[in-house]
């Protein structure tokens, strides 16, 4: 028998819209983070709680609010993120999807990437990025920052930055800033895999606060 389980982490900042519903297959007893969940108990799951023991959570949009900030081990919902960002007062939605490619600096035989993160901090940093985005472009509608963890194959989407705004100039600029800030500020690391070896990704840089990431001139 399958049950829907929900688990909550109340230590997150109250203004971060990161709570999502997750559906997992639960035989008789499951494990959500460090908590054992009885078969009939219902709990609420936060977006960065991306694994429930051997069971994976489905990251879904928040029930309310204009920010969707999450990390997860399942395929990123590209189409769903676009649809969620559409707003009646916004005439533009810009979606950036970073995908796994077969090359890196000094290599042309990359086969896969593995992403790891300091999960307790990622969504907080994503929130800082969203706040800075709204400070620079006050008319922005919705913002989604989603990053996948674990091992990804060629062509799979590893990160989404989605921004809606009334007009395309601010939508493009805000989305460009959001992905640049995510790359510069979020505690997420990647390992490159090739036949016969692997190594932590090239081009690593020191983490900087989102408000120090420059806006790219349009």
DRENLUM-427548 format. One line per 5 residues: number of its first residue (from 1); for each residue x negated, y, z of N, C-alpha, C, O. Coordinates in nm, 2 decimals. Atoms other than C-alpha are relative to their C-alpha. Layout:
<sites>
NUM> X Y Z X Y Z X Y Z X Y Z | ...
</sites>
This chain:
<sites>
1> -0.09 -0.12 0.00 0.00 0.00 0.00 -0.09 0.12 0.00 -0.19 0.13 0.07 | 0.07 -0.12 0.01 -0.12 0.35 -0.08 0.07 0.11 0.08 0.19 0.12 0.08 | -0.05 -0.11 -0.08 -0.08 0.65 0.15 -0.07 0.13 -0.04 -0.18 0.13 -0.09 | 0.07 -0.13 0.02 -0.14 1.02 0.10 -0.05 0.04 0.14 0.03 0.04 0.24 | 0.05 -0.05 -0.13 -0.37 1.14 0.37 -0.05 0.14 -0.02 -0.09 0.18 -0.12
6> 0.04 -0.14 0.00 -0.45 1.50 0.46 -0.08 0.02 0.13 -0.05 -0.03 0.23 | 0.09 -0.02 -0.11 -0.73 1.62 0.68 -0.03 0.15 0.01 -0.05 0.21 -0.10 | 0.03 -0.15 -0.01 -0.80 1.98 0.81 -0.13 0.03 0.07 -0.16 -0.04 0.17 | 0.11 -0.05 -0.07 -1.11 2.16 0.90 0.03 0.15 0.03 0.03 0.23 -0.06 | -0.04 -0.13 -0.04 -1.01 2.47 1.10 -0.11 0.10 0.02 -0.09 0.22 0.04
11> 0.11 -0.09 -0.03 -1.36 2.61 1.14 -0.03 0.10 -0.12 -0.10 0.19 -0.10 | 0.02 -0.09 0.11 -1.35 2.77 0.79 0.07 0.13 0.03 0.16 0.14 0.10 | -0.05 -0.13 -0.01 -1.29 3.14 0.77 0.15 0.00 -0.04 0.18 -0.06 -0.15 | -0.15 0.01 0.02 -0.91 3.20 0.78 0.04 0.06 -0.14 0.14 0.03 -0.19 | -0.05 -0.06 0.13 -0.91 3.42 0.46 -0.05 -0.07 -0.12 -0.04 -0.02 -0.23
16> 0.05 0.07 0.12 -1.07 3.16 0.24 0.10 -0.10 -0.04 0.14 -0.19 0.03 | -0.11 0.09 0.05 -0.81 2.99 0.03 -0.06 -0.13 -0.06 -0.07 -0.15 -0.18 | 0.07 0.12 0.04 -0.99 2.65 0.02 0.08 -0.13 0.03 0.03 -0.24 0.00 | -0.07 0.12 -0.03 -0.73 2.41 0.15 0.08 -0.06 -0.12 0.15 0.02 -0.19 | -0.06 0.07 0.11 -0.61 2.16 -0.10 0.06 -0.13 0.04 0.02 -0.19 0.15
21> -0.05 0.14 -0.03 -0.41 1.84 -0.11 -0.09 -0.10 -0.07 -0.14 -0.07 -0.18 | 0.08 0.11 0.06 -0.59 1.52 -0.18 0.08 -0.13 0.01 0.15 -0.15 0.10 | -0.07 0.13 0.00 -0.46 1.18 -0.27 -0.10 -0.10 -0.01 -0.19 -0.10 -0.11 | 0.10 0.10 0.00 -0.66 0.88 -0.19 0.06 -0.14 0.02 0.17 -0.14 0.08 | -0.05 0.13 -0.02 -0.61 0.51 -0.20 -0.04 -0.05 0.14 -0.16 -0.06 0.17
26> 0.03 0.04 -0.14 -0.58 0.38 0.16 0.06 -0.14 0.02 0.18 -0.15 0.01 | -0.06 0.13 -0.03 -0.54 0.01 0.23 0.07 0.00 0.13 0.19 0.02 0.14 | -0.06 0.00 -0.13 -0.49 -0.02 0.60 -0.06 0.11 0.09 0.01 0.17 0.17 | 0.07 -0.10 -0.08 -0.75 0.22 0.75 -0.10 0.07 -0.09 -0.17 0.00 -0.16 | 0.10 -0.07 0.08 -0.95 0.49 0.59 -0.08 0.09 0.09 -0.05 0.11 0.21
31> 0.09 -0.09 -0.08 -1.22 0.73 0.70 -0.01 0.13 -0.08 -0.05 0.13 -0.20 | 0.01 -0.13 0.06 -1.21 1.10 0.63 -0.11 0.08 0.08 -0.09 0.11 0.20 | 0.11 -0.05 -0.07 -1.54 1.26 0.71 -0.04 -0.09 0.11 -0.07 -0.21 0.09 | 0.04 0.08 -0.11 -1.62 1.13 1.06 0.12 -0.05 0.08 0.11 -0.10 0.19 | -0.12 0.03 -0.07 -1.26 1.07 1.16 0.07 -0.12 -0.06 0.09 -0.13 -0.18
36> -0.07 0.11 0.05 -1.08 0.74 1.14 0.15 0.04 0.00 0.20 0.10 0.10 | -0.14 -0.04 0.02 -0.73 0.79 1.01 0.09 -0.12 0.00 0.08 -0.21 -0.09 | -0.10 0.11 0.00 -0.45 0.54 1.10 0.08 0.00 -0.12 0.10 0.11 -0.19 | -0.08 0.02 0.12 -0.24 0.41 0.82 0.11 0.10 -0.02 0.13 0.15 -0.12 | -0.12 -0.08 0.01 0.06 0.62 0.90 -0.02 0.14 0.04 0.08 0.22 0.04
41> 0.03 -0.14 -0.04 -0.11 0.94 1.01 -0.02 0.09 -0.12 -0.08 0.05 -0.21 | 0.02 -0.09 0.11 -0.09 1.24 0.79 -0.09 0.11 0.05 -0.07 0.17 0.16 | 0.09 -0.11 -0.04 -0.37 1.50 0.80 -0.02 0.09 -0.12 0.04 0.06 -0.23 | 0.02 -0.09 0.11 -0.48 1.79 0.58 -0.15 0.01 -0.04 -0.23 0.02 0.05 | 0.14 0.01 0.04 -0.80 1.78 0.37 -0.05 0.13 -0.06 0.02 0.19 -0.14
46> 0.06 -0.12 0.06 -1.03 2.07 0.29 -0.08 -0.03 -0.12 -0.13 -0.14 -0.13 | 0.06 0.03 0.13 -1.19 2.11 -0.05 -0.14 -0.06 0.01 -0.17 -0.14 -0.08 | 0.13 0.06 0.01 -1.54 2.04 0.05 -0.01 -0.14 0.06 -0.12 -0.20 0.06 | 0.00 0.14 -0.04 -1.45 1.71 0.22 0.03 -0.09 -0.12 0.15 -0.13 -0.14 | -0.02 0.05 0.13 -1.50 1.55 -0.11 0.00 -0.16 0.00 0.04 -0.22 -0.11
51> 0.00 0.14 0.00 -1.53 1.19 0.00 0.06 -0.05 0.13 0.05 0.01 0.23 | -0.07 0.06 -0.11 -1.33 0.97 0.23 -0.06 -0.14 0.01 0.00 -0.24 -0.04 | 0.06 0.13 0.00 -1.57 0.69 0.30 -0.03 -0.04 -0.14 -0.10 0.03 -0.21 | 0.02 0.04 0.14 -1.57 0.49 -0.02 0.11 0.05 -0.09 0.11 0.02 -0.21 | -0.11 -0.05 0.08 -1.26 0.67 -0.14 -0.03 0.14 -0.04 -0.08 0.22 0.04
56> 0.02 -0.14 0.05 -1.28 0.99 -0.35 0.12 0.08 0.01 0.23 0.03 -0.02 | -0.11 -0.09 0.00 -1.06 1.29 -0.30 0.02 0.07 -0.13 -0.08 0.10 -0.20 | -0.03 -0.09 0.12 -0.88 1.47 -0.59 0.01 0.14 0.05 0.09 0.17 0.13 | -0.01 -0.14 -0.03 -0.95 1.84 -0.57 0.11 0.06 -0.08 0.10 0.06 -0.20 | -0.12 -0.07 0.07 -0.63 2.03 -0.65 0.00 0.14 0.04 -0.06 0.18 0.14
61> -0.01 -0.14 -0.03 -0.55 2.40 -0.65 0.06 0.02 0.13 0.14 -0.06 0.19 | -0.07 -0.04 -0.13 -0.45 2.58 -0.33 0.15 0.02 -0.02 0.19 0.06 -0.13 | -0.15 -0.03 0.01 -0.08 2.61 -0.25 0.03 0.14 -0.01 0.13 0.18 -0.06 | -0.02 -0.14 0.00 -0.12 2.98 -0.22 -0.13 0.07 -0.01 -0.24 0.01 0.01 | 0.12 -0.08 0.01 -0.37 3.26 -0.27 -0.05 0.01 -0.14 -0.01 -0.06 -0.23
66> 0.06 -0.03 0.14 -0.58 3.38 -0.57 -0.14 -0.05 -0.01 -0.21 0.00 -0.10 | 0.13 0.05 0.01 -0.90 3.20 -0.50 0.00 -0.16 0.02 0.06 -0.21 0.12 | 0.01 0.15 -0.01 -0.98 2.83 -0.56 -0.15 -0.03 0.00 -0.22 -0.02 -0.10 | 0.14 0.01 -0.03 -1.32 2.75 -0.41 -0.02 -0.14 0.05 0.03 -0.18 0.15 | 0.01 0.14 -0.04 -1.43 2.39 -0.39 -0.12 -0.07 -0.06 -0.17 -0.03 -0.17
71> 0.10 0.10 0.05 -1.69 2.11 -0.44 0.07 -0.13 0.00 0.15 -0.16 0.09 | -0.06 0.14 -0.01 -1.60 1.75 -0.52 -0.08 -0.09 -0.09 -0.17 -0.05 -0.17 | 0.07 0.11 0.07 -1.73 1.42 -0.66 0.07 -0.05 -0.12 0.01 -0.12 -0.20 | -0.08 0.04 0.12 -1.46 1.37 -0.92 -0.02 0.10 -0.12 -0.07 0.21 -0.10 | 0.01 -0.08 0.11 -1.45 1.51 -1.27 0.08 0.13 0.02 0.18 0.13 0.08
76> -0.06 -0.13 -0.02 -1.37 1.88 -1.27 0.12 0.02 -0.09 0.12 -0.01 -0.21 | -0.13 -0.01 0.08 -1.01 1.97 -1.38 -0.01 0.13 -0.08 0.05 0.23 -0.04 | 0.02 -0.12 0.08 -1.10 2.22 -1.66 0.13 0.06 -0.04 0.15 0.18 -0.02 | -0.12 -0.05 0.05 -0.76 2.25 -1.81 0.09 0.05 0.12 0.16 0.16 0.10 | -0.08 -0.04 -0.11 -0.59 2.27 -1.47 -0.05 0.13 0.06 0.03 0.22 0.10
81> 0.06 -0.13 -0.05 -0.83 2.55 -1.36 0.04 0.11 -0.09 0.07 0.22 -0.04 | -0.04 -0.11 0.09 -0.75 2.75 -1.67 0.15 0.03 0.02 0.19 0.15 0.04 | -0.14 -0.03 -0.02 -0.37 2.71 -1.62 0.03 0.07 0.13 0.11 0.16 0.14 | -0.02 -0.06 -0.13 -0.40 2.80 -1.25 -0.03 0.15 -0.01 0.03 0.23 0.06 | 0.05 -0.13 0.00 -0.58 3.12 -1.34 0.09 0.10 -0.07 0.08 0.22 -0.05
86> -0.09 -0.08 0.07 -0.31 3.25 -1.57 0.10 0.07 0.09 0.16 0.01 0.18 | -0.08 -0.08 -0.08 -0.12 3.54 -1.42 0.08 0.09 -0.09 0.03 0.14 -0.19 | -0.08 -0.08 0.08 0.17 3.75 -1.55 -0.06 0.14 -0.03 -0.04 0.20 -0.14 | 0.05 -0.13 0.02 -0.02 4.08 -1.50 -0.14 0.00 -0.06 -0.20 0.10 -0.08 | 0.14 0.02 0.05 -0.35 3.94 -1.65 0.01 -0.04 -0.15 0.08 -0.14 -0.18
91> -0.01 0.03 0.15 -0.40 3.95 -2.03 -0.13 -0.08 -0.04 -0.14 -0.10 -0.16 | 0.13 0.07 0.04 -0.74 3.76 -2.02 -0.03 -0.10 0.11 -0.02 -0.07 0.23 | 0.06 0.10 -0.09 -0.87 3.44 -1.87 -0.13 -0.04 -0.06 -0.14 -0.09 -0.18 | 0.13 0.05 0.05 -1.24 3.36 -1.91 -0.04 -0.12 0.09 -0.05 -0.11 0.21 | 0.04 0.12 -0.07 -1.35 3.01 -1.82 -0.14 -0.04 -0.05 -0.16 -0.06 -0.17
96> 0.13 0.06 0.03 -1.72 2.90 -1.81 -0.01 -0.14 0.06 0.02 -0.16 0.17 | 0.03 0.14 -0.04 -1.80 2.53 -1.80 -0.14 -0.03 -0.03 -0.18 -0.03 -0.14 | 0.14 0.05 0.02 -2.16 2.42 -1.74 0.00 -0.15 -0.02 0.06 -0.22 0.07 | 0.00 0.14 0.02 -2.22 2.08 -1.89 -0.14 -0.06 0.00 -0.24 0.02 -0.02 | 0.13 0.06 -0.01 -2.50 1.83 -1.86 -0.06 -0.02 -0.14 0.01 -0.08 -0.23
101> 0.06 0.01 0.13 -2.74 1.85 -2.15 -0.12 -0.10 0.00 -0.16 -0.14 0.11 | 0.10 0.10 0.01 -3.01 1.61 -2.27 -0.14 0.05 0.00 -0.24 -0.03 -0.03 | 0.14 -0.06 -0.01 -3.31 1.84 -2.22 -0.01 0.09 0.11 0.09 0.15 0.16 | 0.03 -0.09 -0.11 -3.48 2.05 -1.96 -0.14 0.05 -0.04 -0.20 0.01 -0.13 | 0.14 -0.06 0.02 -3.80 2.26 -1.94 -0.10 -0.11 -0.01 -0.13 -0.18 0.09
106> 0.10 0.10 0.02 -4.07 2.03 -2.08 0.05 -0.14 -0.02 -0.04 -0.23 -0.03 | -0.05 0.14 0.02 -3.84 1.73 -2.14 0.11 0.01 -0.10 0.19 0.10 -0.11 | -0.10 0.01 0.10 -3.62 1.62 -2.42 0.08 -0.13 0.01 0.15 -0.17 -0.08 | -0.06 0.13 -0.01 -3.50 1.29 -2.28 0.08 -0.02 0.13 0.09 -0.13 0.19 | -0.08 0.00 -0.12 -3.28 1.38 -1.98 0.13 -0.09 -0.03 0.19 -0.07 -0.13
111> -0.11 0.09 0.02 -3.01 1.11 -1.94 0.12 0.03 0.10 0.23 0.00 0.07 | -0.10 -0.02 -0.10 -2.82 1.23 -1.63 -0.05 0.10 0.10 -0.17 0.13 0.11 | 0.04 -0.09 -0.11 -2.82 1.48 -1.34 0.07 -0.04 0.12 0.18 -0.10 0.12 | -0.06 0.03 -0.13 -2.75 1.43 -0.97 0.00 0.14 0.07 -0.10 0.20 0.09 | -0.01 -0.12 -0.08 -2.62 1.73 -0.77 0.02 -0.03 0.15 0.10 -0.12 0.18
116> -0.02 0.01 -0.15 -2.65 1.76 -0.39 0.02 0.14 0.05 -0.02 0.24 -0.02 | -0.03 -0.14 -0.06 -2.54 2.05 -0.17 0.00 0.00 0.15 0.02 -0.11 0.21 | -0.02 -0.03 -0.14 -2.54 2.19 0.18 0.15 0.03 0.01 0.19 0.14 0.01 | -0.14 -0.01 0.02 -2.17 2.12 0.18 0.07 0.09 0.11 0.17 0.16 0.08 | -0.06 -0.08 -0.10 -2.10 2.30 0.51 0.00 0.15 -0.03 0.07 0.23 0.02
121> 0.02 -0.14 0.03 -2.21 2.63 0.35 0.05 0.04 -0.14 0.08 0.16 -0.16 | -0.03 -0.04 0.13 -2.11 2.61 -0.01 0.13 0.08 -0.02 0.12 0.19 -0.08 | -0.12 -0.08 0.02 -1.75 2.73 0.01 0.00 0.13 0.07 0.06 0.23 0.01 | 0.02 -0.13 -0.06 -1.85 3.01 0.24 -0.07 0.09 -0.10 -0.03 0.21 -0.11 | 0.08 -0.08 0.10 -2.10 3.13 -0.02 0.10 0.03 -0.12 0.09 0.14 -0.17
126> -0.10 -0.03 0.11 -1.83 3.09 -0.29 0.09 0.11 0.04 0.13 0.19 -0.05 | -0.08 -0.11 -0.05 -1.61 3.31 -0.08 -0.07 0.14 -0.01 0.00 0.24 -0.05 | 0.08 -0.12 0.01 -1.88 3.57 -0.06 -0.01 0.05 -0.15 0.00 0.17 -0.17 | 0.00 -0.03 0.14 -1.91 3.56 -0.44 0.13 0.06 -0.05 0.13 0.16 -0.12 | -0.13 -0.05 0.04 -1.54 3.60 -0.49 0.03 0.14 0.06 0.08 0.23 -0.01
131> -0.02 -0.14 -0.07 -1.53 3.90 -0.24 -0.08 0.10 -0.08 -0.03 0.21 -0.10 | 0.08 -0.10 0.07 -1.82 4.07 -0.43 0.05 0.02 -0.14 0.05 0.13 -0.19 | -0.06 -0.02 0.13 -1.65 4.00 -0.76 0.11 0.10 0.00 0.12 0.19 -0.08 | -0.11 -0.09 -0.02 -1.34 4.18 -0.64 -0.05 0.14 0.03 0.02 0.24 0.00 | 0.05 -0.13 -0.04 -1.55 4.46 -0.50 -0.05 0.07 -0.13 -0.03 0.19 -0.15
136> 0.05 -0.06 0.13 -1.71 4.52 -0.85 0.11 0.02 -0.10 0.11 0.11 -0.18 | -0.11 -0.01 0.10 -1.39 4.46 -1.05 0.13 -0.02 0.08 0.18 -0.13 0.08 | -0.12 0.01 -0.09 -1.09 4.54 -0.83 0.12 -0.05 -0.06 0.21 -0.10 0.01 | -0.13 0.04 0.06 -0.83 4.45 -1.09 0.00 -0.15 -0.04 0.09 -0.20 -0.09 | 0.00 0.14 0.02 -0.94 4.09 -1.11 0.12 -0.07 0.06 0.16 -0.04 0.17
141> -0.12 0.08 -0.05 -0.65 3.84 -1.07 -0.05 -0.12 0.08 -0.06 -0.11 0.20 | 0.04 0.12 -0.07 -0.76 3.49 -0.98 -0.14 -0.04 -0.03 -0.19 -0.01 -0.14 | 0.14 0.04 0.01 -1.10 3.34 -0.93 -0.01 -0.15 0.04 0.04 -0.19 0.15 | 0.02 0.14 -0.03 -1.19 2.97 -0.94 -0.15 -0.03 -0.01 -0.21 0.00 -0.11 | 0.14 0.05 0.00 -1.54 2.84 -0.85 0.00 -0.14 0.05 0.02 -0.17 0.17
146> 0.00 0.15 -0.03 -1.57 2.46 -0.86 -0.13 -0.06 -0.05 -0.18 -0.03 -0.15 | 0.13 0.07 0.04 -1.88 2.25 -0.86 0.01 -0.15 0.04 0.06 -0.19 0.14 | 0.00 0.14 -0.02 -1.92 1.88 -0.89 -0.13 -0.05 0.06 -0.23 0.01 0.03 | 0.11 0.06 -0.06 -2.15 1.67 -0.68 -0.02 -0.14 -0.05 0.08 -0.20 -0.10 | 0.03 0.14 0.04 -2.31 1.33 -0.74 -0.07 -0.01 -0.13 -0.12 0.09 -0.19
151> 0.06 0.03 0.13 -2.44 1.17 -1.06 0.09 0.03 -0.11 0.20 -0.02 -0.12 | -0.08 -0.04 0.12 -2.32 1.32 -1.39 -0.07 -0.05 -0.12 -0.19 -0.04 -0.13 | 0.06 0.04 0.13 -2.37 1.19 -1.74 0.00 0.11 -0.10 0.06 0.22 -0.07 | 0.00 -0.10 0.10 -2.44 1.38 -2.05 0.14 0.05 -0.05 0.22 -0.04 -0.07 | -0.13 -0.05 0.05 -2.16 1.61 -2.16 0.10 0.03 0.11 0.20 0.09 0.08
156> -0.10 -0.02 -0.11 -1.98 1.61 -1.82 -0.02 0.14 0.05 -0.13 0.20 0.06 | 0.00 -0.13 -0.05 -1.89 1.94 -1.67 -0.04 0.00 0.15 0.01 -0.08 0.23 | 0.06 0.00 -0.14 -2.09 2.02 -1.35 0.05 0.12 0.08 0.06 0.12 0.20 | -0.04 -0.12 -0.07 -1.95 2.37 -1.27 0.10 0.08 -0.08 0.09 0.08 -0.21 | -0.09 -0.08 0.07 -1.66 2.59 -1.35 0.01 0.14 0.07 0.01 0.14 0.20
161> -0.02 -0.14 -0.05 -1.63 2.97 -1.31 0.11 0.06 -0.08 0.10 0.08 -0.20 | -0.11 -0.04 0.07 -1.29 3.10 -1.40 0.05 0.13 0.06 0.07 0.14 0.18 | -0.04 -0.13 -0.04 -1.17 3.46 -1.38 0.12 0.05 -0.09 0.10 0.04 -0.21 | -0.11 -0.07 0.08 -0.84 3.63 -1.49 0.00 0.14 0.04 -0.03 0.18 0.15 | 0.00 -0.14 -0.02 -0.81 4.00 -1.53 0.10 0.06 -0.10 0.13 0.00 -0.20
166> -0.09 -0.06 0.09 -0.58 4.25 -1.70 -0.05 0.01 -0.14 0.02 0.00 -0.24 | 0.06 -0.03 0.13 -0.83 4.31 -1.99 -0.12 -0.09 -0.01 -0.19 -0.12 0.09 | 0.12 0.09 0.02 -1.11 4.11 -2.15 -0.13 0.05 0.04 -0.21 -0.03 0.09 | 0.13 -0.05 -0.04 -1.40 4.34 -2.07 -0.03 -0.04 0.14 -0.14 -0.09 0.17 | 0.03 0.03 -0.14 -1.37 4.30 -1.69 0.01 -0.15 0.02 -0.06 -0.21 0.11
171> -0.01 0.14 -0.02 -1.27 3.93 -1.73 -0.14 -0.06 -0.04 -0.19 -0.15 0.03 | 0.13 0.05 0.05 -1.59 3.86 -1.93 -0.11 0.03 0.10 -0.19 -0.05 0.14 | 0.10 -0.05 -0.09 -1.81 4.07 -1.70 0.01 -0.07 0.14 -0.09 -0.11 0.19 | -0.02 0.07 -0.13 -1.66 3.92 -1.38 -0.04 -0.14 0.00 -0.10 -0.20 0.09 | 0.03 0.15 0.01 -1.69 3.56 -1.50 -0.15 -0.02 -0.01 -0.21 -0.11 0.05
176> 0.14 0.01 0.01 -2.05 3.62 -1.60 -0.07 0.02 0.13 -0.16 -0.05 0.17 | 0.05 -0.02 -0.13 -2.13 3.76 -1.26 0.02 -0.12 0.09 -0.07 -0.16 0.16 | -0.04 0.11 -0.09 -1.95 3.48 -1.08 -0.09 -0.12 -0.02 -0.14 -0.18 0.07 | 0.08 0.12 0.02 -2.15 3.20 -1.25 -0.15 0.04 0.03 -0.22 -0.05 0.08 | 0.14 -0.03 -0.03 -2.48 3.39 -1.22 -0.02 0.00 0.15 -0.12 -0.04 0.20
181> 0.02 0.00 -0.14 -2.42 3.45 -0.85 0.01 -0.14 0.06 -0.06 -0.17 0.15 | 0.00 0.14 -0.05 -2.32 3.09 -0.80 -0.13 -0.07 -0.02 -0.18 -0.14 0.08 | 0.13 0.06 0.03 -2.64 2.98 -0.96 -0.11 0.05 0.09 -0.20 -0.02 0.13 | 0.10 -0.06 -0.08 -2.84 3.22 -0.75 0.02 -0.01 0.15 -0.08 0.00 0.22 | -0.03 -0.01 -0.15 -2.67 3.20 -0.41 0.05 -0.13 0.06 0.03 -0.14 0.18
186> -0.05 0.12 -0.06 -2.51 2.86 -0.36 -0.10 -0.10 0.03 -0.19 -0.13 -0.05 | 0.10 0.10 -0.03 -2.71 2.59 -0.18 0.04 -0.13 -0.06 0.08 -0.23 0.00 | -0.03 0.12 0.08 -2.67 2.33 -0.45 -0.13 -0.03 -0.08 -0.19 0.06 -0.14 | 0.12 0.04 0.06 -2.96 2.14 -0.60 0.03 -0.12 -0.10 0.12 -0.20 -0.08 | -0.03 0.10 0.09 -2.99 1.91 -0.90 -0.13 -0.08 -0.03 -0.24 -0.03 -0.02
191> 0.11 0.09 0.04 -3.21 1.61 -0.99 0.02 -0.05 -0.14 0.13 -0.09 -0.17 | -0.01 0.04 0.14 -3.29 1.53 -1.35 -0.05 -0.15 -0.01 -0.15 -0.19 0.05 | 0.03 0.14 0.01 -3.30 1.16 -1.45 -0.03 -0.03 -0.15 0.03 0.03 -0.24 | 0.03 0.04 0.14 -3.47 1.01 -1.76 -0.05 -0.15 0.02 -0.07 -0.20 0.13 | 0.04 0.14 -0.01 -3.58 0.66 -1.85 -0.13 -0.02 0.07 -0.23 0.04 0.02
196> 0.12 0.02 -0.07 -3.83 0.55 -1.60 -0.04 0.10 0.10 -0.15 0.09 0.16 | 0.04 -0.09 -0.10 -3.82 0.84 -1.37 0.11 0.11 0.03 0.21 0.11 -0.04 | -0.09 -0.11 -0.03 -3.65 1.14 -1.21 -0.08 0.11 0.07 -0.19 0.08 0.12 | 0.07 -0.10 -0.08 -3.74 1.47 -1.05 0.11 0.11 0.03 0.20 0.13 -0.05 | -0.08 -0.11 -0.03 -3.57 1.76 -0.88 -0.01 0.11 -0.11 -0.12 0.13 -0.16
201> 0.00 -0.09 0.12 -3.47 2.02 -1.15 -0.10 0.10 -0.01 -0.15 0.16 0.09 | 0.09 -0.11 0.02 -3.70 2.26 -1.31 0.07 0.13 0.01 0.19 0.14 0.02 | -0.06 -0.13 -0.01 -3.65 2.63 -1.28 0.06 0.04 0.13 0.15 0.13 0.14 | -0.06 -0.03 -0.13 -3.57 2.63 -0.91 -0.04 0.14 0.04 -0.14 0.19 0.01 | 0.03 -0.14 -0.05 -3.55 2.97 -0.74 0.05 0.01 0.14 0.13 -0.07 0.19
206> -0.04 -0.02 -0.13 -3.51 3.11 -0.40 0.15 0.05 0.00 0.19 0.12 -0.09 | -0.14 -0.04 -0.01 -3.15 3.16 -0.28 0.01 0.14 0.05 -0.06 0.18 0.13 | -0.01 -0.14 -0.03 -3.04 3.52 -0.27 0.15 0.03 0.04 0.24 -0.05 -0.01 | -0.14 -0.03 -0.03 -2.72 3.68 -0.13 0.08 0.05 -0.12 0.01 0.11 -0.21 | -0.08 -0.04 0.12 -2.44 3.74 -0.39 0.00 0.15 -0.03 0.00 0.18 -0.15
211> -0.01 -0.15 0.03 -2.44 4.12 -0.35 -0.13 0.05 -0.06 -0.14 0.16 -0.10 | 0.12 -0.04 0.07 -2.80 4.12 -0.48 -0.01 -0.04 -0.14 -0.11 -0.01 -0.21 | 0.00 0.05 0.13 -2.72 3.95 -0.80 0.05 0.11 -0.09 0.16 0.16 -0.07 | -0.04 -0.11 0.08 -2.71 4.21 -1.08 0.12 -0.03 -0.09 0.14 -0.14 -0.13 | -0.10 0.01 0.10 -2.42 4.28 -1.31 -0.07 0.01 -0.14 -0.15 0.10 -0.16
216> 0.06 -0.01 0.13 -2.52 4.21 -1.67 0.07 0.11 -0.08 0.19 0.10 -0.10 | -0.07 -0.11 0.08 -2.46 4.52 -1.89 0.07 -0.06 -0.12 0.03 -0.15 -0.18 | -0.08 0.04 0.11 -2.19 4.48 -2.14 -0.03 0.08 -0.13 0.03 0.05 -0.23
</sites>
